[in-house]
Amino acid sequence: MGIQGKVLDFSPDTSALCPVPLNSRCYLREFPVNSSVFFRLQLFGGPSVTASGDDAIKEIAIQRRRLALLAILALAEDRAVSRDKIIGLLWPESDIEHARNLLNVAVYALRKVLGDEAITSDAAGIRLNSALIQSDVADFEAAAARDDAPAAIALHTAPFLDGFFIADAPDFERWAARERDRLGRLYCELIEKLAEQSEQEGDFDRAADWWKLWAAYDPYDSRVTLRLIRALDASGNPASALQQAQSHERLLKEDFGVEPSADLKSATEALRSRRDDLRETRIVRGEKLQQPLQADVEAHVLPAAENAAAIPKDELSNPASSKPPGRKRATWLVVSFLVIMAAAGLAYASARNKKESSATKPAAAIVQPERSIAVLPFANMSPGADQEYFADGLAEELISALSHVRSLHVASRTSAFVFKGQNRDIRSIGKVLNVRTVLEGSVRKVGNRVRVTAQLINSADGFHLWSETFDREGTDIFAIQSELALRIANALEAELTPEERKRLARVPTENPEAHTLYLQALYFAGQRRSGSLAKSIEYFKRAIAADPQYAAAYAGLASVYAPLGVFGFISPEEGRERMREPAMKAVALDPELASAHTALGGYMYAYEWNWVAAERELKKSIELDPSASHGWYSVYLIAMHRNNEAIREARLGSDLAPLSAIGYSQLGYTLVCAGRPDLAIAPLKTAIELDSGLSNSHLQLAFAYEALGKWDEAMRKYEKAASLVPGKAIESAYLGRALARAGKKSEAREILDSLKASAARTRIFTPHVALLFDELGERDEAVAWLEMSAGQRHPTFPHSIAEPAFSPLKRDPRVRTILQRHGLPP
């Protein structure tokens, strides 16, 4: 007997978990009239096909690769899928003729089971007849599109193709992972919408049910757990809220050895404190304690803990670039997993032992870029430890090469190298660095022979997408790099322009000795100590001597001279002389090298004060490598008083390097200079957590506290910053100013005398000394000092003058004249 327009419900019973009203059941579309057999394709969870006909419902056994074909066609809806795409996904290892035959056989077999009209084909490709083959994914997306969130949620019973894989079909695995992520994000967005709607209506019981559903889907998300316990507490169930928080804490510790986010810990402690207070009160009264205690606790919403991660995007960017309305997710997964760094005692790749802790990320970063990768430092398997530079250099050059591919998001070297020597779970690394794939490998160099082993891994599940071993002569190392980069780009389905493909294949030098010296220079530059920077300069110069046409070596040399001049190790005049030639030579030799334009842009900004040329070069660098130069560019924009743009660039810089203390410090500094000290606190605290020895972060946090009127906190931070770099002009000048403001003018005068003596010896007139003169009532001397600083083009002058402390001085007409003379905004 045929089914005449009957509505069948094939959705599983989700009432135990999903708070969907009974009148919002997830019904399927009506079957066509005059048809006796209809098929239901289940794609959430393990895939299956169910047939209904003659009043019988039964599951049909279909071979795995044919189920995969049905999934591909179902997600294309009524659009044709080209045969080449299907072959690439399901039979990548077969020759084209054999693969086409396999596809034809699969389509024939499916038609035998599902009927001739179930799958159609034409010149454009192959289609699934959605009138005869209906899928839960199609119904899910249709319900979401018509804004029927309860119906859509009830259909998403498990992740898309959960646990389903096809051997020897890595492209299919990547396709499935992308769709799984996309559908999962939509599912969570719908839950969040209903949860917040319930909270607005005051129905916290229902809100808690929705948050529970999300927590079951992603139990590691601390932000969701925080929302859940707030809802539970508000519904009069604080005991359950505390139990949920403790369960989440145990889960993070057992699975990853980490602590929950700071906000969640604060909320949990508040719950514990209230519970203990109640117990103590009842003990004093002589009452018998019973569990749970929620009947005795007055319902209320947990106070919102200070959100260390959330700097509102709409306050930091133009409306056109803001997030879509209703999208409020924050990167609490990132918060949770960054705590791994503190728990494991990771060593940050720098001069100091840098303490890793619960660093925070901006809200939008929870959506991982579709084509994203982190290249971890390669393990050195060579007989001698002296080849470590070679392993590090290979990874660093690969990062640089991939960063030139605009369709790829590549984690910065700063963040990726944090994991050097750490045996961390790939999934946690992917979440921390906000990437979907991770490349790891090893290098063994014996004599002139090099063996490189590399594995590309899906960070979502640890699944190996491919692995390969290269055995070459040392002179062929560039061929390995090029082949690796191309394999990665193809695996991630990155669209390569002809220029990008050509660049990946380029050989930067034909001289093996020059390349070896260059890698050694990079190794020492990465350590960022004064002694290692000197060694880096030596090796860059030797690389240039071995190959005078080596553009990257010139760019590297210029980039090392930049911090030496900026931080006062050499005079502005010496910095200008040493940086000019290598920066200009690098661009002349290779106009398409991003690092060359970064170096030249930095030189034009810091030493030439050629604002037009500086911006042109920095923007060109970003154009060539979207991960480059955001820090330099944000500094330039601060100097130009283009604050909104500066914040955007600083934000991009911290997003691209989520484990970089310098990136967060730069973001905080930018916010302070832009007049938003309230928003600067969180990133600056994060910078200090990542590297407590970075004086800039303490100094800039002092700026923020002072601007907010928190003078005691500011004073402590001024003292801390100065103690980390004794005698350094900037920190000392600010400490002296703070002491003078506190009435300790004799101590401030001692600092000023020391700074004046240092300047007389070095002829370096750091602009911040003028602040101390002014605070001690010597305005004329302050103006004269600024005149000397600007006259020698001190590299920090252009942006330092934008710091809030300089505002009183900038009201002096003489100072305004200095700024106008050099093309700086007043």
VENFENBEL-V891586 format. One record per backbone hydrogen bond with DSSP energy under -1.0 kcal/mol. NH is the residue of the N-H (numbers start at 1). CO is the residue of the C=O. E is the energy in kcal/mol with one decimal. If there is no record, write none. Layout:
NH/CO/E, NH/CO/E
This chain:
3/35/-1.1, 5/3/-1.1, 17/14/-1.5, 18/14/-3.7, 20/18/-2.1, 24/21/-2.0, 27/25/-1.5, 28/8/-1.2, 31/6/-1.0, 38/52/-2.2, 39/132/-2.1, 40/50/-3.1, 41/134/-3.8, 42/48/-2.9, 45/159/-2.6, 48/42/-1.7, 50/40/-2.7, 51/58/-3.6, 52/38/-2.5, 53/56/-2.4, 56/53/-2.1, 58/51/-2.4, 60/49/-3.1, 67/63/-2.0, 68/64/-2.3, 69/65/-1.8, 70/66/-2.1, 71/67/-2.2, 72/68/-2.3, 73/69/-2.3, 74/70/-2.8, 75/71/-2.1, 77/74/-1.5, 79/76/-2.1, 81/126/-2.4, 86/82/-1.9, 87/83/-2.7, 88/84/-2.5, 89/85/-1.9, 90/86/-2.5, 91/87/-2.6, 99/95/-2.9, 100/96/-2.4, 101/97/-1.7, 102/98/-2.3, 103/99/-2.3, 104/100/-2.4, 105/101/-2.4, 106/102/-2.2, 107/103/-2.5, 108/104/-2.5, 109/105/-2.6, 110/106/-2.2, 111/107/-2.4, 112/108/-1.9, 113/109/-1.3, 114/110/-3.4, 115/111/-2.3, 118/115/-1.4, 120/127/-1.8, 122/125/-2.5, 126/81/-2.3, 127/120/-3.0, 129/118/-3.1, 130/128/-1.1, 132/129/-1.4, 133/129/-2.8, 134/39/-2.5, 136/41/-1.8, 139/135/-1.9, 140/136/-2.4, 141/137/-2.7, 142/138/-2.2, 143/139/-2.5, 144/140/-2.2, 145/141/-2.3, 146/142/-1.7, 147/144/-1.4, 148/143/-3.1, 152/148/-2.1, 153/149/-2.8, 154/150/-2.0, 156/152/-1.2, 157/155/-2.0, 161/43/-3.3, 162/159/-1.5, 164/161/-1.9, 169/166/-1.2, 173/169/-1.7, 174/170/-2.2, 175/171/-2.3, 176/172/-2.9, 177/173/-2.3, 178/174/-2.4, 179/175/-2.3, 180/176/-2.7, 181/177/-2.4, 182/178/-2.5, 183/179/-2.8, 184/180/-2.3, 185/181/-2.5, 186/182/-1.9, 187/183/-2.4, 188/184/-2.3, 189/185/-2.3, 190/186/-2.2, 191/187/-2.0, 192/188/-2.7, 193/189/-2.2, 194/190/-2.0, 195/191/-2.8, 196/192/-2.7, 197/193/-1.9, 198/194/-2.3, 199/195/-2.1, 200/196/-2.4, 201/197/-1.5, 202/199/-1.3, 203/198/-2.4, 204/202/-1.3, 207/203/-2.0, 208/204/-2.5, 209/205/-1.8, 210/206/-2.1, 211/207/-2.6, 212/208/-2.4, 213/209/-1.6, 214/210/-1.7, 215/211/-2.7, 216/212/-2.2, 217/213/-1.4, 218/214/-2.6, 221/218/-1.5, 225/221/-1.9, 226/222/-2.4, 227/223/-2.1, 228/224/-2.5, 229/225/-2.6, 230/226/-1.9, 231/227/-2.2, 232/228/-2.7, 233/229/-2.4, 234/230/-2.6, 235/231/-1.6, 236/233/-1.6, 237/232/-2.3, 241/237/-1.8, 242/238/-2.7, 243/239/-2.4, 244/240/-2.6, 245/241/-2.3, 246/242/-2.6, 247/243/-2.3, 248/244/-2.2, 249/245/-2.2, 250/246/-2.4, 251/247/-2.3, 252/248/-2.2, 253/249/-2.0, 254/250/-3.0, 255/251/-2.6, 256/252/-2.1, 258/252/-1.2, 265/261/-2.5, 266/262/-2.3, 267/263/-2.3, 268/264/-2.6, 269/265/-2.5, 270/266/-1.9, 271/267/-1.9, 272/268/-2.7, 273/269/-2.7, 274/270/-2.1, 275/271/-2.4, 276/272/-2.8, 277/273/-2.6, 278/274/-2.2, 279/275/-2.4, 280/276/-2.7, 281/277/-2.3, 282/278/-2.5, 283/279/-2.6, 284/280/-2.4, 285/281/-1.8, 286/283/-1.1, 287/282/-2.8, 296/293/-2.1, 297/294/-1.0, 315/312/-1.2, 316/313/-1.2, 317/313/-1.1, 321/318/-1.6, 322/319/-1.3, 327/324/-1.7, 328/326/-1.0, 332/330/-2.3, 335/331/-2.0, 336/332/-2.6, 337/333/-2.5, 338/334/-2.3, 340/337/-1.4, 341/338/-1.5, 343/339/-2.4, 344/340/-2.6, 346/341/-2.1, 350/348/-2.2, 359/357/-2.5, 365/362/-1.5, 366/363/-1.3, 367/364/-1.4, 368/366/-1.0, 373/409/-2.4, 374/437/-1.5, 376/439/-2.6, 379/441/-2.6, 381/443/-3.4, 387/384/-1.4, 388/385/-1.7, 391/387/-1.5, 392/388/-2.6, 393/389/-2.7, 394/390/-2.1, 395/391/-1.7, 396/392/-2.6, 397/393/-2.7, 398/394/-1.9, 399/395/-2.3, 400/396/-2.2, 401/397/-2.5, 402/398/-2.6, 403/399/-2.1, 404/401/-1.0, 405/402/-2.0, 408/405/-1.9, 409/371/-2.9, 411/373/-2.5, 412/656/-1.8, 416/412/-2.6, 417/413/-2.7, 418/415/-1.2, 419/416/-1.3, 420/417/-1.5, 422/419/-2.2, 424/422/-1.6, 429/425/-2.0, 430/426/-2.7, 431/427/-1.8, 432/428/-2.6, 433/429/-2.8, 435/430/-2.2, 437/372/-1.0, 438/457/-2.3, 439/374/-3.0, 440/455/-2.1, 442/453/-2.2, 443/379/-2.9, 444/451/-2.6, 446/449/-2.2, 449/446/-2.3, 450/472/-3.1, 451/444/-2.7, 452/470/-2.5, 453/442/-2.3, 454/468/-2.5, 455/440/-3.0, 456/466/-2.9, 457/438/-2.7, 458/463/-3.2, 459/436/-2.5, 462/458/-2.3, 465/456/-2.9, 466/456/-1.3, 468/454/-2.3, 470/452/-3.0, 472/450/-2.7, 474/448/-3.2, 476/473/-2.2, 477/474/-1.4, 480/476/-1.6, 481/477/-2.3, 482/478/-2.7, 483/479/-2.5, 484/480/-2.8, 485/481/-2.6, 486/482/-2.4, 487/483/-2.6, 488/484/-2.5, 489/485/-2.6, 490/486/-2.5, 491/487/-2.5, 492/488/-2.2, 493/490/-1.2, 494/489/-2.9, 501/497/-2.8, 502/498/-2.1, 503/499/-2.3, 504/500/-2.4, 505/501/-1.2, 506/503/-1.2, 515/511/-2.0, 516/512/-2.3, 517/513/-2.4, 518/514/-2.3, 519/515/-2.4, 520/516/-2.0, 521/517/-2.1, 522/518/-2.4, 523/519/-2.0, 524/520/-2.0, 525/521/-2.5, 526/522/-2.2, 533/529/-3.0, 534/530/-1.7, 535/531/-1.7, 536/532/-2.5, 537/533/-2.4, 538/534/-1.9, 539/535/-2.4, 540/536/-2.7, 541/537/-2.4, 542/538/-2.0, 543/539/-2.4, 544/540/-2.3, 545/541/-2.2, 546/542/-1.9, 547/543/-1.9, 550/547/-1.8, 551/549/-1.3, 554/550/-1.5, 555/551/-2.4, 556/552/-2.4, 557/553/-2.3, 558/554/-2.4, 559/555/-2.1, 560/556/-1.3, 561/557/-1.6, 562/558/-1.4, 564/560/-1.0, 565/561/-1.8, 566/562/-2.5, 567/563/-2.5, 568/565/-1.1, 569/564/-2.0, 570/564/-1.6, 575/571/-3.0, 576/572/-2.5, 577/573/-2.1, 578/574/-2.5, 579/575/-2.1, 580/576/-1.7, 583/579/-1.9, 584/580/-2.4, 585/581/-2.7, 586/582/-2.1, 587/583/-1.4, 588/584/-2.1, 589/585/-2.4, 590/586/-2.2, 593/590/-1.8, 597/593/-1.4, 598/594/-2.2, 599/595/-2.2, 600/596/-2.3, 601/597/-2.8, 602/598/-2.5, 603/599/-2.3, 604/600/-2.8, 605/601/-2.0, 606/602/-3.0, 607/603/-2.5, 608/603/-1.6, 610/604/-2.1, 611/609/-1.0, 614/610/-2.6, 615/611/-2.1, 616/612/-2.2, 617/613/-2.5, 618/614/-2.3, 619/615/-2.5, 620/616/-1.9, 621/617/-2.2, 622/618/-1.9, 623/619/-2.2, 624/620/-2.1, 625/621/-2.5, 628/625/-2.6, 633/629/-2.7, 634/630/-2.2, 635/631/-1.8, 636/632/-2.3, 637/633/-2.4, 638/634/-2.0, 639/635/-2.1, 640/636/-1.5, 641/638/-1.7, 642/637/-2.6, 643/641/-1.2, 646/642/-2.2, 647/643/-2.6, 648/644/-2.0, 649/645/-2.4, 650/646/-2.6, 651/647/-2.7, 652/648/-2.4, 653/649/-2.4, 654/650/-2.2, 655/651/-2.4, 656/652/-2.4, 660/657/-2.1, 664/660/-1.7, 665/661/-2.6, 666/662/-2.6, 667/663/-1.9, 668/664/-2.6, 669/665/-2.6, 670/666/-2.4, 671/667/-2.2, 672/668/-2.2, 673/669/-2.6, 674/670/-1.8, 675/672/-1.7, 676/671/-3.3, 684/680/-1.9, 685/681/-2.4, 686/682/-2.2, 687/683/-2.4, 688/684/-2.0, 689/685/-2.2, 690/686/-2.3, 691/687/-2.2, 694/691/-1.5, 698/694/-1.1, 699/695/-2.5, 700/696/-2.8, 701/697/-2.0, 702/698/-1.8, 703/699/-1.8, 704/700/-2.1, 705/701/-2.6, 706/702/-2.8, 707/703/-2.5, 708/704/-1.6, 709/706/-1.6, 710/705/-2.8, 711/709/-1.3, 714/710/-2.1, 715/711/-2.7, 716/712/-2.0, 717/713/-1.8, 718/714/-2.5, 719/715/-2.2, 720/716/-2.2, 721/717/-2.8, 722/718/-2.1, 723/719/-1.9, 724/720/-1.3, 728/725/-2.3, 732/728/-2.4, 733/729/-2.7, 734/730/-2.1, 735/731/-2.2, 736/732/-2.8, 737/733/-2.3, 738/734/-2.3, 739/735/-2.6, 740/736/-2.5, 741/737/-2.2, 742/738/-1.5, 743/740/-1.4, 744/739/-2.7, 745/743/-1.3, 748/744/-1.9, 749/745/-2.5, 750/746/-1.7, 751/747/-1.8, 752/748/-2.2, 753/749/-2.7, 754/750/-1.9, 755/751/-2.3, 756/752/-2.5, 757/753/-2.1, 758/754/-2.1, 759/755/-2.2, 760/756/-2.1, 761/757/-1.4, 762/758/-2.7, 763/759/-2.7, 766/764/-1.0, 769/766/-1.7, 770/767/-1.5, 771/768/-1.2, 773/769/-1.9, 774/770/-2.5, 775/771/-2.2, 776/772/-1.7, 777/774/-1.7, 778/773/-2.6, 782/778/-2.0, 783/779/-2.6, 784/780/-2.5, 785/781/-2.1, 786/782/-2.1, 787/783/-2.2, 788/784/-1.9, 789/785/-2.6, 790/786/-2.8, 791/787/-2.1, 792/788/-1.7, 793/790/-1.2, 794/789/-2.1, 797/794/-1.7, 800/796/-2.4, 801/797/-2.0, 802/799/-1.4, 803/800/-2.3, 806/803/-1.9, 807/804/-1.8, 810/806/-2.4, 812/809/-1.8, 816/812/-2.0, 817/813/-1.9, 818/814/-1.6, 819/815/-2.3, 820/816/-2.4, 821/817/-2.2, 822/818/-1.2, 823/820/-1.3, 824/819/-2.9
